[in-house]
Amino acid sequence: MLPEMDGFELCRTIRRESDIPIIMLTARGDVMDRVVGLELGADDYVPKPFEPRELVARLQTVLRRRAVSAPASARLTFEGLVIDPATRSVQRAGEAVELTSTEFDLLHLLARDAGKVFSRDDILNHLRGHEAELYTRAVDIVVSRLRKKLEPLDCIKTLRNAGYSLALGRAQPQAQSSP
């Protein structure tokens, strides 16, 4: 009943780009509608009419569950590269690297699942919203700028007709030396 798309389509669109909590508050209360909403990725589904205190309790539950299950924004440490999502900072061989928001998000995407190949479409879906008009070739440009800033590391690999991946090994924890 939304103006340009229904709630199911909106939920589907949000889930393609984000994992933020979604509670559907709707007049469509049939069991099948509830099942479809939850299957599309909603965290909860509350049909109208609803009790405001129940809605608040459901919101608190979803947020509490989210806080417990949210992965820690731990530093990602590779050979010669450290990425800190909490501070959105990057160090190459111990030196700070200044990245744009888009460059950082791309590097973080690749680093979270190092070795996995991300297609241009995967990357576009992840970066959408950072640049008003982000086209397929723009991904190549962002990758090129990022490679230049990370030199001499040769860490972003192109897999022809497939996409890009981060090709760095995880740094081994350093053993503590005994005195």
C-alpha positions in Angstrom: 0.0 0.0 0.0 3.0 2.3 -0.3 2.9 4.8 -3.2 5.5 3.3 -5.6 6.1 -0.3 -4.4 4.6 -2.6 -1.8 6.2 -3.4 1.5 7.4 -6.8 0.2 9.3 -5.2 -2.7 10.7 -2.5 -0.3 11.9 -5.3 2.1 13.5 -7.2 -0.8 15.3 -4.0 -2.0 16.6 -3.2 1.4 17.8 -6.7 1.9 19.8 -6.6 -1.3 21.8 -3.6 0.0 21.7 -3.9 3.8 21.2 -6.1 6.8 19.6 -3.4 9.0 16.8 -4.6 11.2 13.3 -4.5 9.5 10.0 -4.7 11.3 7.1 -4.7 8.9 4.1 -2.8 10.4 1.2 -3.5 8.1 -2.5 -3.8 7.5 -1.9 -7.1 5.7 -2.2 -9.6 8.5 -3.0 -12.9 6.8 -0.7 -15.8 7.7 0.6 -16.0 4.2 1.5 -12.3 4.2 3.4 -12.8 7.5 5.3 -15.8 6.1 6.2 -14.0 2.9 7.4 -10.9 4.8 9.6 -13.0 7.1 10.9 -15.1 4.2 11.9 -11.9 2.4 14.1 -10.9 5.3 11.9 -9.0 7.8 13.1 -9.5 11.4 9.5 -9.2 12.6 6.0 -8.7 11.2 3.4 -6.8 13.2 -0.1 -6.6 11.7 -2.5 -3.7 12.5 -4.2 -3.1 14.8 -1.3 -3.4 17.3 -0.7 -2.6 20.9 2.0 0.2 21.1 3.6 -1.5 24.1 3.9 -4.7 22.2 5.5 -2.9 19.2 8.1 -1.3 21.6 8.8 -4.7 23.1 9.3 -6.2 19.6 11.6 -3.3 18.6 13.7 -3.8 21.8 13.9 -7.5 21.1 15.1 -7.1 17.5 17.6 -4.5 18.6 18.9 -6.6 21.5 19.2 -9.7 19.2 21.0 -7.5 16.7 23.5 -6.2 19.3 24.3 -9.8 20.4 24.7 -11.2 16.9 26.3 -8.2 15.3 29.9 -9.1 14.3 32.5 -7.0 16.1 34.0 -4.4 13.9 37.4 -6.1 14.4 40.4 -5.0 12.6 41.3 -7.0 9.5 45.0 -7.6 9.4 46.8 -8.8 6.3 50.4 -9.0 5.3 51.3 -5.3 4.9 47.7 -4.0 5.4 45.5 -3.2 8.4 41.9 -2.2 8.0 40.0 -0.8 11.0 36.2 -0.6 10.3 35.6 1.1 13.7 37.7 4.1 12.7 37.4 3.6 9.0 41.2 3.8 8.7 43.7 1.9 6.7 47.4 1.4 7.2 49.8 0.1 4.6 53.2 -1.1 6.0 52.4 1.0 9.1 51.6 4.2 7.3 48.1 5.7 7.1 46.4 5.6 3.7 43.8 8.3 3.0 40.8 6.8 1.3 37.5 8.2 0.1 34.4 6.7 1.7 33.7 4.7 -1.5 37.3 3.4 -1.7 37.2 2.3 2.0 33.9 0.5 1.6 35.2 -1.3 -1.5 38.4 -2.4 0.3 36.4 -3.4 3.4 34.0 -5.5 1.2 36.9 -7.3 -0.5 38.8 -7.8 2.8 35.9 -9.2 4.8 35.9 -12.2 2.5 39.4 -12.1 1.1 39.9 -14.4 -1.8 36.2 -14.3 -2.8 35.5 -12.9 -6.2 33.0 -10.1 -6.3 31.4 -9.2 -9.6 30.9 -5.6 -10.7 27.2 -6.0 -9.9 28.0 -7.3 -6.3 30.2 -4.2 -5.8 27.7 -1.8 -7.4 25.0 -3.1 -5.0 27.3 -2.7 -2.0 28.4 0.8 -3.0 25.1 2.2 -4.2 24.3 5.4 -2.4 27.8 6.6 -2.1 27.9 8.2 -5.6 24.7 9.3 -7.2 25.4 7.7 -10.5 27.6 4.7 -10.1 28.0 2.7 -13.3 29.8 -0.5 -14.1 32.8 1.3 -15.4 32.9 3.4 -12.3 33.8 0.3 -10.3 36.9 -0.1 -12.5 37.8 3.5 -11.8 37.4 3.1 -8.0 39.5 -0.1 -8.1 42.2 1.7 -10.1 42.3 4.6 -7.6 42.4 2.1 -4.7 45.2 0.1 -6.3 47.3 3.3 -6.8 46.8 4.3 -3.1 47.8 0.8 -1.9 51.0 0.6 -4.0 53.4 -1.1 -3.7 51.0 -3.8 -2.5 49.5 -5.7 -5.4 46.5 -6.9 -3.5 43.4 -6.4 -5.7 43.3 -9.0 -8.5 41.1 -8.8 -11.6 39.6 -12.1 -12.7 38.6 -11.5 -16.3 34.8 -11.7 -16.9 34.3 -12.4 -13.2 35.2 -9.5 -11.0 37.7 -8.5 -8.3 39.2 -10.1 -5.2 41.6 -9.3 -2.4 44.7 -11.4 -2.8 46.5 -11.0 0.5 47.3 -13.5 3.1 46.1 -12.9 6.6 48.9 -11.7 8.9 50.1 -14.4 11.3 49.8 -13.4 15.0 53.2 -12.5 16.3 54.5 -14.8 19.0 55.4 -12.9 22.2 59.1 -13.0 22.8 60.2 -14.1 26.2 62.6 -11.9 28.2 
